[in-house]
């Protein structure tokens, strides 16, 4: 199997942060906000499904609408799901050994607004409801890049050329059709998968075609997403503790994932000094931009 791409074809369609989780140590003024959440959660329990509510926005003339779950999760008493992000809040007015707040950011918001803006909004809402954020730390970051490759090259045989620190790889098929490849399952893991097929079968994120600025997959090609998931321990090792660290060092984080943790090289079986990285993968290594936001059609189509 020979893997190559014409050097004069630009194959990178988009890159950025596709999932982000922030943990928070919050010092609440008192438990009055908790009483509001308790009342809403009781109504959710009464109706046995999510109950609609709203709280103060950082702009005092606006409110943040959300749906509260009738249950909590893993030490968090309340789960508030909004259009752009989800809060998990513990019933503790002051932080202790564990974070008493967490925010999970939706893919759509990250692509539409950009991580910096959506994070600013989410933290400001906590502040507007008299919660002082002592510390906000990265808990999980998923970096991704979407690229075009020839259809006949999309095969699990691709893994013969992988050089990775991961011990485990697993292919995924649907009716004998390769849908994705999972690499690793520790504090860093990666996935390569057919993004348009995933949109069709699972996520319905057809607005990605607007991000890619194309109407359909080019004939004879595949649009493959390569995505790296980094959890807290890996982020700490890479010096990515806060969102500011991430925004300042995002290119270095991508370089570590694609140059140190996983790469694709020719001549499998030989010593790494006798192998060369494929040109198409060098384009991926150097093609991350992390520029997101200013995509108004995303919300409308989502």
Backbone bond lengths (Angstrom), bond angles and torsions (degrees), N, CA, C in turn:
res aa  C-N    CA-C-N  psi(-1)  N-CA   C-N-CA  omega(-1)  CA-C   N-CA-C  phi
1 X - - - 1.470 - - 1.525 109.72 -
2 X 1.295 117.13 123.24 1.461 122.45 178.97 1.512 109.22 -106.83
3 X 1.325 115.76 126.80 1.463 120.04 -178.40 1.515 108.32 -112.68
4 X 1.317 115.96 122.23 1.457 119.66 177.53 1.518 108.50 -159.65
5 X 1.319 114.93 161.20 1.461 121.49 174.43 1.525 108.21 -135.46
6 X 1.319 118.32 147.70 1.462 119.42 173.99 1.516 110.34 -58.36
7 X 1.316 117.84 132.63 1.462 121.41 -175.34 1.524 112.38 -69.57
8 X 1.327 118.23 -17.57 1.462 120.34 -175.97 1.528 112.60 -94.67
9 X 1.316 117.62 8.37 1.461 120.79 -179.70 1.515 109.20 -106.04
10 X 1.332 117.06 127.86 1.454 121.28 176.82 1.524 108.40 -86.00
11 X 1.315 115.71 114.49 1.455 120.29 -172.84 1.521 114.21 -101.34
12 X 1.331 118.71 -10.32 1.457 121.76 -177.33 1.531 109.86 -82.20
13 X 1.332 116.03 126.64 1.461 121.17 -179.44 1.520 112.83 -102.23
14 X 1.324 117.37 -39.95 1.464 121.16 -177.19 1.518 109.53 -164.81
15 X 1.325 116.62 157.77 1.457 121.27 175.51 1.516 108.59 -155.48
16 X 1.333 115.84 153.65 1.452 118.58 179.58 1.513 113.00 164.31
17 X 1.341 115.98 -164.83 1.454 123.41 177.63 1.521 107.44 -93.49
18 X 1.338 117.00 123.27 1.457 120.15 -177.28 1.525 112.85 -105.72
19 X 1.317 117.95 -15.67 1.467 121.09 176.54 1.512 107.41 -154.16
20 X 1.328 116.09 140.21 1.458 120.45 -176.21 1.523 109.14 -147.91
21 X 1.335 115.53 132.17 1.462 121.28 176.07 1.521 108.55 -126.41
22 X 1.333 115.82 128.95 1.456 123.33 179.04 1.525 108.63 -116.46
23 X 1.330 118.07 130.29 1.460 121.28 172.25 1.528 108.67 -101.16
24 X 1.335 115.86 146.78 1.460 120.23 -172.95 1.523 111.88 -132.13
25 X 1.332 115.73 143.14 1.457 122.80 164.96 1.525 106.56 -102.30
26 X 1.320 115.93 113.35 1.467 121.65 -173.29 1.521 110.11 -116.61
27 X 1.323 115.67 134.22 1.460 121.96 173.07 1.525 107.13 -106.72
28 X 1.340 115.96 103.85 1.458 120.92 -178.73 1.535 110.15 -82.05
29 X 1.312 116.85 144.35 1.469 121.38 -179.29 1.522 111.00 -58.52
30 X 1.343 116.65 -45.88 1.461 123.36 176.10 1.523 107.20 -159.70
31 X 1.339 117.18 -167.09 1.469 119.94 -177.29 1.531 113.40 -97.92
32 X 1.338 117.31 16.13 1.465 119.61 -178.97 1.529 111.79 -64.51
33 X 1.332 117.48 -35.64 1.456 120.66 177.33 1.528 110.11 -66.55
34 X 1.319 116.13 -37.16 1.461 120.58 177.99 1.534 111.08 -62.60
35 X 1.341 116.78 -37.19 1.462 120.19 179.42 1.530 111.07 -63.20
36 X 1.340 115.93 -38.55 1.470 120.03 176.73 1.522 110.30 -62.51
37 X 1.319 115.99 -45.62 1.464 120.28 -179.47 1.529 111.68 -66.52
38 X 1.335 116.79 -36.87 1.471 120.52 177.83 1.524 110.99 -61.49
39 X 1.324 116.55 -43.33 1.470 120.62 -179.82 1.529 110.85 -62.46
40 X 1.320 116.53 -42.89 1.461 120.39 -179.72 1.534 111.16 -68.65
41 X 1.318 116.49 -39.05 1.466 120.00 179.37 1.527 111.14 -65.30
42 X 1.332 117.45 -37.38 1.462 121.12 177.75 1.527 110.64 -62.15
43 X 1.320 116.62 -38.43 1.474 119.73 177.20 1.522 110.31 -67.30
44 X 1.337 116.46 -37.88 1.467 119.52 177.00 1.526 110.38 -63.05
45 X 1.326 117.04 -40.28 1.466 120.83 177.02 1.521 111.15 -64.21
46 X 1.325 115.23 -40.31 1.465 120.12 -178.70 1.522 111.10 -61.09
47 X 1.330 116.34 -41.43 1.465 120.98 -177.83 1.530 112.22 -92.55
48 X 1.332 117.07 -5.14 1.480 122.94 178.31 1.521 113.31 59.41
49 X 1.310 117.72 31.78 1.465 121.70 172.72 1.520 108.53 -160.18
50 X 1.317 116.28 173.44 1.460 121.32 -178.72 1.525 110.72 -55.19
51 X 1.333 115.26 142.28 1.464 120.36 -178.92 1.525 108.73 -120.23
52 X 1.315 116.06 135.99 1.458 121.14 -176.42 1.525 111.42 -78.07
53 X 1.324 114.88 137.87 1.452 120.81 176.90 1.513 110.31 -150.78
54 X 1.319 115.65 -178.10 1.466 120.05 177.72 1.525 108.67 -155.38
55 X 1.322 115.50 152.77 1.458 122.32 177.19 1.526 108.16 -135.81
56 X 1.329 115.20 173.91 1.463 120.45 -177.45 1.522 110.56 -61.49
57 X 1.330 113.68 142.84 1.457 122.11 174.67 1.521 107.34 -97.31
58 X 1.330 117.41 164.44 1.465 118.82 176.80 1.524 110.75 -63.95
59 X 1.338 116.81 -26.28 1.461 121.88 169.80 1.530 106.62 -91.04
60 X 1.339 117.36 114.45 1.468 121.34 -170.45 1.521 113.37 -62.43
61 X 1.329 117.26 -15.16 1.457 119.66 178.65 1.525 112.06 -86.89
62 X 1.312 117.41 -5.23 1.451 121.71 -178.35 1.527 110.38 -119.14
63 X 1.329 115.62 165.77 1.456 120.86 174.39 1.521 108.75 -127.78
64 X 1.321 115.25 158.61 1.456 121.64 176.06 1.532 107.73 -100.75
65 X 1.341 117.70 107.19 1.471 119.85 178.40 1.524 111.01 -80.20
66 X 1.322 116.08 143.11 1.455 120.06 -179.24 1.521 109.66 -153.96
67 X 1.331 115.24 169.45 1.457 122.37 171.97 1.517 107.36 -115.08
68 X 1.338 117.45 126.13 1.455 120.88 -179.78 1.523 109.64 -96.74
69 X 1.310 116.56 137.56 1.457 122.13 -179.27 1.535 110.15 -77.87
70 X 1.321 118.11 151.44 1.465 120.54 176.83 1.534 112.87 -77.96
71 X 1.320 117.09 6.57 1.457 122.41 -177.40 1.525 109.40 -145.60
72 X 1.321 116.68 165.38 1.445 122.00 173.57 1.517 109.98 -105.32
73 X 1.353 116.34 -164.26 1.462 119.88 178.70 1.516 110.70 -160.23
74 X 1.313 117.67 131.31 1.464 125.09 169.51 1.534 113.55 44.62
75 X 1.321 116.22 54.15 1.456 120.57 176.74 1.510 114.80 89.89
76 X 1.305 117.95 -7.31 1.465 121.81 176.93 1.535 109.03 -101.26
77 X 1.327 116.57 125.89 1.470 121.34 -175.44 1.521 112.63 -77.88
78 X 1.339 116.67 -32.14 1.457 119.51 -174.09 1.531 111.13 -128.35
79 X 1.324 115.56 140.37 1.462 122.82 175.14 1.519 107.50 -122.21
80 X 1.316 116.67 116.08 1.463 122.92 -178.26 1.521 108.60 -113.44
81 X 1.314 117.17 114.17 1.458 121.50 -176.56 1.519 110.69 -106.12
82 X 1.331 116.04 118.80 1.455 121.48 177.14 1.516 110.90 -110.06
83 X 1.316 116.12 -174.49 1.460 120.15 -177.34 1.517 112.39 -69.74
84 X 1.338 116.63 -29.90 1.463 120.29 -173.18 1.524 114.17 -111.50
85 X 1.331 117.09 -22.90 1.457 119.99 -177.95 1.515 110.22 -159.83
86 X 1.335 115.02 166.68 1.458 122.78 179.45 1.522 109.24 -123.48
87 X 1.339 115.91 130.69 1.460 121.31 173.80 1.518 109.66 -96.54
88 X 1.335 116.44 141.75 1.456 123.15 166.43 1.522 106.29 -121.56
89 X 1.333 116.60 122.29 1.460 120.68 -172.43 1.523 110.09 -126.00
90 X 1.334 115.69 129.93 1.462 121.42 178.03 1.526 109.80 -88.26
91 X 1.340 115.57 154.71 1.461 120.93 -179.65 1.520 109.22 -85.39
92 X 1.318 115.10 68.33 1.454 122.25 -178.62 1.516 108.09 -147.48
93 X 1.327 116.55 119.01 1.464 119.78 -176.49 1.525 112.37 -73.53
94 X 1.331 116.31 -14.31 1.467 120.16 178.73 1.520 108.91 -136.97
95 X 1.317 117.75 148.35 1.473 120.12 179.87 1.516 110.94 -68.49
96 X 1.334 114.74 150.16 1.458 119.64 174.44 1.524 108.71 -127.33
97 X 1.309 118.94 -134.98 1.467 120.19 -178.61 1.520 112.68 -71.21
98 X 1.327 117.18 -19.52 1.460 121.80 179.24 1.520 110.43 -118.90
99 X 1.333 118.39 151.91 1.468 120.09 174.63 1.530 110.15 -58.77
100 X 1.320 117.01 141.65 1.463 119.90 178.00 1.527 112.84 -104.40
101 X 1.336 115.44 15.11 1.453 120.25 174.64 1.525 111.20 -156.25
102 X 1.321 116.28 151.01 1.462 120.83 179.21 1.522 108.85 -149.82
103 X 1.322 116.19 145.61 1.467 121.40 176.40 1.518 108.96 -128.01
104 X 1.325 116.63 128.62 1.459 123.06 173.04 1.525 108.10 -109.61
105 X 1.325 116.93 124.75 1.461 121.68 -175.33 1.517 110.83 -98.18
106 X 1.314 115.72 133.79 1.461 121.76 -179.25 1.524 111.05 -74.38
107 X 1.313 114.21 146.49 1.457 121.18 179.06 1.526 111.21 -55.48
108 X 1.326 115.65 -44.26 1.465 120.22 -177.25 1.524 111.46 -57.83
109 X 1.341 116.88 -44.71 1.462 120.66 -178.20 1.521 111.58 -66.76
110 X 1.325 116.55 -38.66 1.461 120.40 -179.96 1.523 111.31 -64.07
111 X 1.346 116.55 -39.71 1.461 120.04 178.76 1.524 111.60 -75.95
112 X 1.326 116.86 -33.76 1.476 119.70 -175.46 1.522 112.47 -81.29
113 X 1.339 116.40 -44.79 1.457 120.89 -174.36 1.518 113.23 -100.55
114 X 1.330 115.80 -27.59 1.453 120.24 -171.10 1.520 109.23 91.90
115 X 1.326 116.31 146.68 1.463 121.01 -173.27 1.524 112.64 -62.30
116 X 1.322 118.09 -40.91 1.467 120.76 -176.60 1.525 111.39 -62.68
117 X 1.335 117.35 -44.33 1.466 120.53 -177.51 1.519 112.26 -70.81
118 X 1.322 117.50 -43.60 1.467 119.45 -178.43 1.527 110.25 -69.06
119 X 1.322 117.94 -32.65 1.466 120.96 175.93 1.524 110.25 -67.08
120 X 1.306 117.07 -42.93 1.468 120.85 178.84 1.527 110.73 -59.04
121 X 1.334 116.75 -43.36 1.460 120.61 179.81 1.528 110.78 -63.35
122 X 1.341 116.37 -46.41 1.465 120.72 -176.71 1.525 111.60 -63.12
123 X 1.320 117.97 -41.99 1.462 121.05 179.91 1.520 111.14 -70.29
124 X 1.316 116.82 -34.40 1.462 120.89 -179.81 1.527 111.64 -66.23
125 X 1.324 117.35 -32.18 1.465 120.74 178.45 1.520 110.20 -67.53
126 X 1.321 118.11 -38.55 1.465 121.12 174.43 1.524 109.69 -59.60
127 X 1.316 115.70 -46.55 1.467 121.08 -179.85 1.527 111.38 -62.24
128 X 1.340 117.27 -39.50 1.465 121.17 -179.10 1.520 112.17 -65.24
129 X 1.345 116.39 -22.06 1.464 120.53 179.16 1.529 111.46 -103.73
130 X 1.339 114.50 28.39 1.462 124.00 171.85 1.529 113.36 64.54
131 X 1.319 114.55 37.69 1.448 120.69 171.46 1.512 109.72 -110.76
132 X 1.312 117.10 119.40 1.464 121.19 179.65 1.532 108.84 -92.45
133 X 1.311 116.09 117.99 1.464 120.82 -178.08 1.525 109.37 -83.74
134 X 1.332 114.81 109.10 1.461 120.68 179.99 1.526 110.33 -75.13
135 X 1.336 114.68 -41.56 1.464 119.54 -178.15 1.522 109.40 -153.19
136 X 1.313 116.59 138.79 1.469 122.27 175.22 1.526 107.59 -127.81
137 X 1.329 116.63 120.45 1.459 121.21 -174.65 1.526 111.02 -122.28
138 X 1.320 115.21 151.08 1.456 120.56 175.97 1.525 109.75 -69.58
139 X 1.317 115.90 133.67 1.455 121.02 176.94 1.529 111.64 -112.45
140 X 1.320 115.93 -33.79 1.472 120.49 176.44 1.527 108.46 -156.73
141 X 1.318 115.73 139.85 1.471 122.08 176.77 1.519 108.23 -136.58
142 X 1.326 116.89 129.51 1.464 122.37 173.42 1.518 108.68 -112.37
143 X 1.320 116.78 116.04 1.464 122.07 175.40 1.523 108.72 -102.00
144 X 1.319 116.98 139.82 1.463 119.17 -177.52 1.518 111.58 -141.83
145 X 1.327 113.93 161.62 1.464 121.97 175.88 1.521 107.49 -146.71
146 X 1.320 116.87 133.99 1.460 122.74 178.83 1.525 109.46 -106.41
147 X 1.336 115.57 129.30 1.464 118.86 -177.12 1.527 110.38 -140.08
148 X 1.311 114.93 158.96 1.464 122.36 179.94 1.523 108.91 -95.96
149 X 1.330 115.50 135.31 1.459 119.46 174.05 1.526 108.89 -139.74
150 X 1.334 118.22 155.86 1.461 120.37 178.80 1.529 110.87 -60.55
151 X 1.317 115.13 139.94 1.459 120.86 -176.75 1.522 112.04 -58.05
152 X 1.322 117.67 -39.47 1.458 119.62 -176.16 1.530 113.01 -75.92
153 X 1.321 117.98 -4.43 1.463 121.22 176.09 1.526 111.68 -93.92
154 X 1.332 117.22 -12.83 1.473 120.93 -177.85 1.525 108.13 -81.26
155 X 1.335 115.27 95.88 1.453 122.79 -174.73 1.517 108.91 -152.67
156 X 1.320 116.31 153.40 1.464 119.18 177.61 1.529 111.18 -65.34
157 X 1.315 117.57 -17.71 1.463 120.76 174.82 1.521 111.74 -59.83
158 X 1.317 116.05 -17.73 1.456 121.02 176.03 1.529 111.25 -54.81
159 X 1.353 115.98 -32.59 1.457 120.07 -176.66 1.531 112.65 -69.15
160 X 1.331 117.66 -15.59 1.468 119.98 175.04 1.532 110.56 -62.32
161 X 1.319 115.99 -23.75 1.460 121.46 -175.58 1.531 112.47 -102.19
162 X 1.335 116.15 2.77 1.462 120.28 -177.84 1.520 111.13 -80.42
163 X 1.320 115.07 137.91 1.459 122.53 171.04 1.524 105.47 -119.24
164 X 1.322 116.78 110.97 1.455 119.70 -172.12 1.515 111.95 -142.43
165 X 1.319 116.06 154.84 1.450 121.76 176.09 1.532 111.30 -83.20
166 X 1.320 116.89 -8.36 1.463 120.93 -179.22 1.522 110.64 -78.06
167 X 1.319 115.32 147.67 1.470 120.22 179.58 1.519 112.02 -94.65
168 X 1.333 117.82 -18.94 1.459 121.13 -173.17 1.527 111.31 -121.14
169 X 1.319 114.87 137.16 1.468 120.92 170.17 1.519 107.99 -134.93
170 X 1.331 115.03 148.53 1.461 118.91 -179.26 1.525 109.81 -147.60
171 X 1.333 116.91 128.04 1.470 119.79 175.61 1.519 110.37 -87.28
172 X 1.319 116.17 156.61 1.458 122.29 176.00 1.524 108.62 -127.66
173 X 1.321 115.56 134.99 1.462 121.26 -177.05 1.532 109.99 -127.66
174 X 1.312 114.77 153.30 1.464 122.23 171.10 1.524 107.21 -133.65
175 X 1.343 115.87 111.47 1.460 120.76 -174.68 1.537 110.98 52.91
176 X 1.341 115.21 50.16 1.472 124.19 178.33 1.533 113.03 63.92
177 X 1.292 116.13 14.39 1.464 121.78 179.65 1.528 108.35 -106.66
178 X 1.332 117.31 121.17 1.456 120.66 -178.37 1.528 110.25 -63.81
179 X 1.336 116.09 123.89 1.462 120.63 178.59 1.524 112.15 -105.77
180 X 1.350 116.14 -29.78 1.454 117.81 -178.40 1.513 112.52 -171.77
181 X 1.333 114.55 169.03 1.457 122.35 178.10 1.531 107.66 -133.92
182 X 1.312 116.35 126.05 1.458 122.03 177.49 1.524 109.13 -101.19
183 X 1.331 116.22 134.62 1.464 121.77 -177.16 1.523 108.67 -128.24
184 X 1.327 116.32 116.78 1.456 120.32 178.89 1.516 112.74 79.29
185 X 1.342 115.64 160.90 1.470 120.24 177.95 1.526 110.78 -153.47
186 X 1.326 115.77 27.66 1.453 120.64 -178.52 1.531 109.33 -106.72
187 X 1.325 117.14 -144.11 1.463 120.82 -176.23 1.530 111.83 -70.49
188 X 1.333 116.67 -18.06 1.464 121.59 168.93 1.524 107.42 -128.09
189 X 1.303 116.34 135.41 1.459 120.91 175.24 1.519 108.09 -144.07
190 X 1.321 115.65 165.37 1.461 120.37 -178.42 1.514 109.75 -139.57
191 X 1.312 114.79 156.35 1.461 121.43 173.90 1.518 108.67 -139.25
192 X 1.307 115.47 138.53 1.454 121.55 166.70 1.517 105.99 -115.97
193 X 1.312 117.79 127.76 1.456 118.56 -178.99 1.522 112.12 -153.19
194 X 1.321 113.34 158.06 1.464 122.90 179.37 1.530 107.70 -72.87
195 X 1.320 117.42 100.06 1.465 121.25 -172.53 1.532 112.96 -66.43
196 X 1.338 120.26 -46.57 1.464 118.62 177.78 1.524 113.13 -59.79
197 X 1.336 117.13 -36.42 1.462 120.03 177.49 1.524 110.32 -66.48
198 X 1.340 117.39 -40.89 1.463 121.32 177.23 1.518 110.75 -63.14
199 X 1.328 117.68 -38.06 1.465 121.65 176.80 1.527 110.13 -62.37
200 X 1.317 115.53 -44.49 1.468 120.88 -178.71 1.526 111.86 -67.10
201 X 1.324 117.56 -40.94 1.464 120.93 -173.36 1.523 113.92 -88.24
202 X 1.339 117.64 -28.12 1.460 119.02 -171.31 1.525 114.88 -130.17
203 X 1.316 116.85 -64.54 1.465 119.68 -163.62 1.521 115.61 -84.21
204 X 1.345 118.01 -24.08 1.470 122.24 -176.19 1.534 112.93 59.15
205 X 1.311 117.33 27.28 1.463 120.65 -179.80 1.524 110.45 -85.85
206 X 1.319 115.68 62.32 1.466 120.30 -177.81 1.524 112.03 -66.97
207 X 1.342 116.44 -15.68 1.459 119.35 176.84 1.536 112.29 -65.69
208 X 1.341 117.74 -13.32 1.463 118.72 176.18 1.525 111.38 -62.54
209 X 1.319 117.18 -27.28 1.469 119.19 177.56 1.525 110.68 -64.44
210 X 1.341 117.59 -29.90 1.463 120.46 174.62 1.524 110.60 -71.13
211 X 1.332 116.39 -38.14 1.460 120.10 175.84 1.521 109.51 -62.13
212 X 1.339 116.02 -42.37 1.470 121.03 -179.69 1.527 111.92 -74.28
213 X 1.324 116.87 -18.18 1.465 123.73 -177.74 1.534 112.10 61.74
214 X 1.332 114.44 40.40 1.461 120.74 172.82 1.523 108.06 -136.72
215 X 1.314 117.21 158.97 1.459 121.41 -179.40 1.527 112.36 -94.25
216 X 1.333 116.73 -25.87 1.456 120.18 -178.26 1.519 109.49 -157.05
217 X 1.326 115.37 165.83 1.463 120.42 178.66 1.525 108.94 -69.66
218 X 1.317 118.76 130.27 1.469 120.70 179.70 1.530 111.45 -57.87
219 X 1.306 115.99 145.21 1.461 122.09 -178.89 1.534 110.51 -58.49
220 X 1.332 115.27 132.02 1.457 120.43 177.86 1.515 114.00 77.36
221 X 1.341 117.05 11.55 1.463 120.51 -177.15 1.532 110.21 -123.81
222 X 1.309 115.34 165.95 1.450 124.51 171.07 1.528 108.52 -125.26
223 X 1.319 116.17 144.80 1.459 119.72 169.72 1.518 106.45 -103.23
224 X 1.316 115.71 111.82 1.455 122.37 -175.76 1.526 109.42 -107.87
225 X 1.314 115.57 134.03 1.458 120.18 172.77 1.524 108.69 -98.91
226 X 1.314 116.69 131.02 1.457 122.11 168.97 1.522 106.27 -108.35
227 X 1.317 115.75 124.41 1.461 120.96 -170.40 1.530 109.64 -134.01
228 X 1.319 115.91 130.90 1.465 121.74 178.92 1.526 109.14 -112.91
229 X 1.319 115.35 127.49 1.463 121.37 176.33 1.519 108.62 -104.28
230 X 1.327 115.59 123.35 1.464 121.28 178.90 1.519 109.28 -118.61
231 X 1.331 115.85 123.19 1.455 121.47 178.86 1.529 110.74 -95.24
232 X 1.338 114.49 176.26 1.458 120.53 -169.02 1.529 113.38 -51.87
233 X 1.331 117.63 -44.97 1.460 119.93 -176.84 1.530 111.49 -62.68
234 X 1.327 116.21 -41.53 1.465 119.94 179.11 1.525 110.87 -68.51
235 X 1.315 116.51 -40.99 1.461 120.46 179.18 1.524 110.89 -61.06
236 X 1.340 115.66 -40.96 1.461 120.38 178.97 1.520 110.63 -63.55
237 X 1.337 116.68 -42.87 1.461 120.52 179.48 1.528 111.93 -62.83
238 X 1.327 116.27 -30.85 1.462 121.08 -178.92 1.531 112.60 -88.96
239 X 1.338 116.38 3.31 1.457 119.85 -179.98 1.509 113.73 75.47
240 X 1.334 116.14 24.45 1.467 121.40 179.80 1.523 108.53 -108.25
241 X 1.311 115.67 83.96 1.465 121.12 -177.15 1.518 111.35 -93.69
242 X 1.303 116.99 -43.50 1.466 121.96 -176.29 1.526 110.89 -116.43
243 X 1.325 114.95 170.32 1.464 119.56 177.41 1.524 110.99 -63.30
244 X 1.336 116.42 -33.19 1.467 119.44 177.95 1.528 110.26 -62.97
245 X 1.334 115.37 -40.40 1.478 118.84 176.64 1.527 109.95 -59.85
246 X 1.330 116.15 -43.62 1.468 120.45 -178.00 1.518 111.39 -62.56
247 X 1.323 116.72 -47.04 1.458 119.78 -177.28 1.535 111.79 -66.48
248 X 1.332 116.33 -32.39 1.459 119.88 -179.59 1.531 112.34 -79.60
249 X 1.353 116.41 -29.90 1.462 120.01 -172.16 1.526 112.99 -118.41
250 X 1.322 117.48 19.88 1.459 119.84 -173.84 1.535 111.64 -62.81
251 X 1.324 116.96 -35.72 1.472 119.84 177.52 1.528 111.21 -65.76
252 X 1.333 116.52 -38.39 1.460 120.26 178.16 1.527 111.44 -67.83
253 X 1.335 116.19 -36.08 1.467 120.24 177.91 1.522 110.38 -64.26
254 X 1.333 115.88 -42.92 1.466 120.08 177.63 1.532 110.77 -64.54
255 X 1.317 116.06 -40.61 1.466 119.92 179.25 1.522 110.51 -62.53
256 X 1.323 117.61 -40.63 1.461 119.64 178.72 1.530 110.36 -62.48
257 X 1.322 116.51 -45.87 1.466 120.38 -177.92 1.520 112.26 -63.10
258 X 1.331 117.43 -40.50 1.462 120.81 -172.63 1.527 114.32 -96.89
259 X 1.323 117.33 -12.44 1.462 119.36 -179.50 1.522 112.99 -114.24
260 X 1.325 116.66 -28.55 1.463 120.39 -179.92 1.524 112.50 -105.23
261 X 1.340 116.55 -40.58 1.460 119.55 -172.55 1.525 112.90 -90.56
262 X 1.327 117.73 -35.79 1.465 121.06 -179.80 1.519 109.88 -149.83
263 X 1.320 116.05 130.79 1.466 120.34 172.21 1.517 108.65 -151.21
264 X 1.308 115.26 163.36 1.465 121.74 -179.52 1.523 108.60 -118.71
265 X 1.358 114.74 122.54 1.456 120.10 -174.40 1.526 110.72 -132.27
266 X 1.319 115.10 157.50 1.462 121.08 -179.34 1.531 110.98 -77.22
267 X 1.315 116.57 176.52 1.462 125.59 172.76 1.537 112.58 52.06
268 X 1.338 117.48 59.53 1.464 120.08 179.21 1.524 111.62 -59.28
269 X 1.329 114.30 145.83 1.458 119.73 179.69 1.511 113.44 99.05
270 X 1.330 117.02 -23.29 1.462 120.23 178.61 1.527 110.55 -85.21
271 X 1.304 116.92 164.31 1.455 122.21 176.71 1.522 109.35 -62.26
272 X 1.330 115.70 148.93 1.474 118.41 -173.94 1.532 112.27 -60.59
273 X 1.319 117.82 -24.43 1.463 119.71 179.21 1.526 112.22 -71.99
274 X 1.347 116.07 -14.98 1.467 120.74 179.95 1.527 111.99 -103.36
275 X 1.317 115.82 8.29 1.464 120.09 -178.35 1.518 110.51 -115.09
276 X 1.332 115.74 151.20 1.466 121.06 179.52 1.516 109.71 -123.60
277 X 1.321 115.82 143.10 1.461 121.44 177.80 1.521 109.28 -70.52
278 X 1.335 116.41 136.93 1.467 121.04 178.96 1.531 110.80 -62.57
279 X 1.325 115.97 144.92 1.456 121.17 179.78 1.530 111.42 -59.39
280 X 1.353 116.32 -39.50 1.459 118.79 -178.90 1.522 111.41 -65.08
281 X 1.359 116.64 -30.35 1.460 118.74 179.15 1.528 110.91 -81.58
282 X 1.321 117.23 -29.43 1.459 119.74 173.86 1.529 110.16 -61.26
283 X 1.336 115.35 -34.57 1.462 119.58 176.55 1.525 110.26 -63.71
284 X 1.314 117.44 -38.18 1.464 121.94 176.96 1.523 110.28 -68.49
285 X 1.342 116.60 -43.87 1.459 120.42 179.46 1.526 111.98 -57.45
286 X 1.325 116.09 -39.13 1.463 120.98 -174.43 1.531 112.95 -101.89
287 X 1.351 117.00 3.72 1.457 119.24 -171.64 1.511 116.07 -100.23
288 X 1.342 117.70 3.20 1.462 119.58 -178.36 1.519 110.44 -77.84
289 X 1.335 115.14 129.91 1.460 119.81 -179.78 1.526 112.12 -117.23
290 X 1.335 117.21 -32.09 1.458 120.24 178.18 1.508 114.55 65.05
291 X 1.326 117.64 18.79 1.462 121.50 -179.63 1.519 108.51 -93.13
292 X 1.324 115.78 113.84 1.452 120.65 -178.79 1.520 109.44 -131.43
293 X 1.336 116.14 172.46 1.449 120.81 179.14 1.510 111.99 101.48
294 X 1.336 114.95 175.48 1.465 122.71 179.07 1.517 112.30 56.70
295 X 1.324 116.08 41.78 1.461 121.92 176.86 1.526 108.95 -123.02
296 X 1.340 118.06 76.01 1.472 121.29 -172.08 1.520 114.63 -61.68
297 X 1.327 119.10 -24.61 1.461 120.56 -177.66 1.514 112.66 -74.40
298 X 1.323 116.69 -16.89 1.455 119.48 -176.56 1.515 111.14 -61.05
299 X 1.348 118.35 -50.58 1.457 120.97 -178.69 1.519 111.51 -61.00
300 X 1.334 117.32 -43.29 1.466 120.82 -179.36 1.513 111.25 -60.72
301 X 1.335 118.23 -43.25 1.455 120.96 -177.09 1.518 111.58 -77.84
302 X 1.349 117.19 -30.43 1.467 119.45 178.37 1.521 110.56 -70.62
